[in-house]
């Protein structure tokens, strides 16, 4: 019977946290807003660029949230949320939902999703998700959502994020 391989561990990083963040910023991403309701019905929402597809069958997507986030409890307790891929003209909305201490929902037009998550009007795409699983890794929790409904605007241009800045067109 072969023996099990020895447990492996990563070497200690040879870079600083700011160097890591800057290197990660070289990966251009779309920008999303993730929304939900607390068990009491209060609106919750935040800007995130940690969104990715996982599977077509079943339809799965993922996003991650810092453990330090004030919204963490709502997403841990809830069963459903919506992920909105923002359109190029929604840069101000991305900044509003990224701000601390402000009313993120001030002036935001939305409707009720099929499972109660608020759906922001004008998004390039929207994914209504059942919170299928969560995985704690480092200082974030990864949320895997099973998509129950999705919609998109065929004419929408995406809002992009690269190098710490928003772009409404692809940088050359």
N, C-alpha and C positions, 0 to 999 in steps of 0.2 A: 504494500500500500504506500503510495507516494506521500511524503510529508507536506504539510501546508507551507506555503512560502512565508518568509518572515514578514511581519507587519512593516509596512513602509510608511514613512512620514515625509512630508515636504520639508525642504530646507528652509531656514529662516529667510525672509525676504532680504534682498540686497538693495532695496530702494525705500524711499520715504513714502508716507501716505500721500503727500502732495504730488510726488512724482507718479504714483500709481493713478491718482485721479486725473492728472493731465494726460497720461497715456490712454486711459479709458475714454477721455473726451475726444480722442481721435477717431472713435467709432461713431459715425453719423447714425442717429436714430430718429424715429418719429417721436411725436410727443402725444401723450395720452392724459386724460383725466379719468380717474376711477371714482365712481360714485356708489353710494349705498344709503341705507337708512339704519339708524340705531334701532334696537328693539322697541324704544319708546317712540319711534317715528321721526326723529330729528335727521336732517339732511347731513351727509358726510361726503366730502370730496377732496381730492388731492391730485396734483400734477405728478406724473410718473413717466420716465422714459425707459423703464425696465420691463418692457412688454415684448412677448415673443409668441409665435405659434408653437404648438407642441405636437399636435396630431390632427389628422383630418377625420379619422374614424376610430374612436369617437372624436368629435370636434373639441379640441382642448387648446387653451391658451394659458400663458403664465405671466405674472408680474410680481415684483417684490416690494416690500415695505420695510423701512428701518424700524427696529424695535423702539427707537426713541420717538417715533411718530405719535402725536396726540390722537390720531385716528385709529391706531392699532386695535384698541379694544372693540371698536365698532365692527371692524373686519373680522376679528376673531370670533365674535358672537353671532355675526350675521350668516345667513345661508345664501344670499344672492348679492351680486353687485353688477355694475355695468362699466365697461371700458370703452372710452370714446377716443378714437384716433382723430386728433385735431386737424382741421383744415388750415391752410396758410393764413386765412384772415382771422384766426382765433388766437393769435399770439398774446393779446391782452388778457384773454381768458386763461391761458396757460399761466401767465404771471400772477393773475388774481388767485388762482387755486394753489399756487406755490407759496403765497405770502402767509406769514404767521401773524396771528392776532387780528386779522381783518375778517369781515364777513365775506367769506368766499362765494356765497350765493347771492350777494347783492346784485340785482339787475339781471340775473341769469334766467333765460327762458328755458323751461324744461317741461317734460311730460312724464307721466307715470309709466314705467315699464311693466311688463306682464307679471313680474314677481315683486314689484314694489320699488325697485331701484330707480332713481331719477335719471331720465334720459335728456341730455343737453342737446338743444336744437342746433343744427348747423354743422355737426361733426362730419368728418369725411367718412367715418365708419363707426358703428356702434355694435358692441358684443354684450348681450345680456347673458350672465353666467351664474350657474350654480357653483358654489364654493366646494369643489370636489375634494381637494386635499391641501395641506399646508406642510411646508418643510422648513425647519429652522436651520439656517446656515449662517455662521458668522454673526454679524450684527443686523441681519435682515431675516424676514420670513418670506419664503416664496409661496405664493398662492397659485394653485392650479385650478382653473375654472373650466367647467364643461359648458360649452356655449349652447344655450337653449333657443336663442334668436339672434340674428344679425342683420344689419342693414348697412347700405353704403350709398354714397352720392357719386355716381359715375363721373361727374364733371369736377369733382373737388381736387384741388392740389393740396398735398400734405404740408403740415408745419414740420420743419426739421430742426434738429439740435446737433451742433458739432462744435467742439472746441470751446464750450461754455457759452455759445451764442445761438440764437434762433435764426433760422433762414426760412424765407418764404419761396425761394427758388434754389435749385441745386447750385452750390458754389462751384466755380470753375477752377 
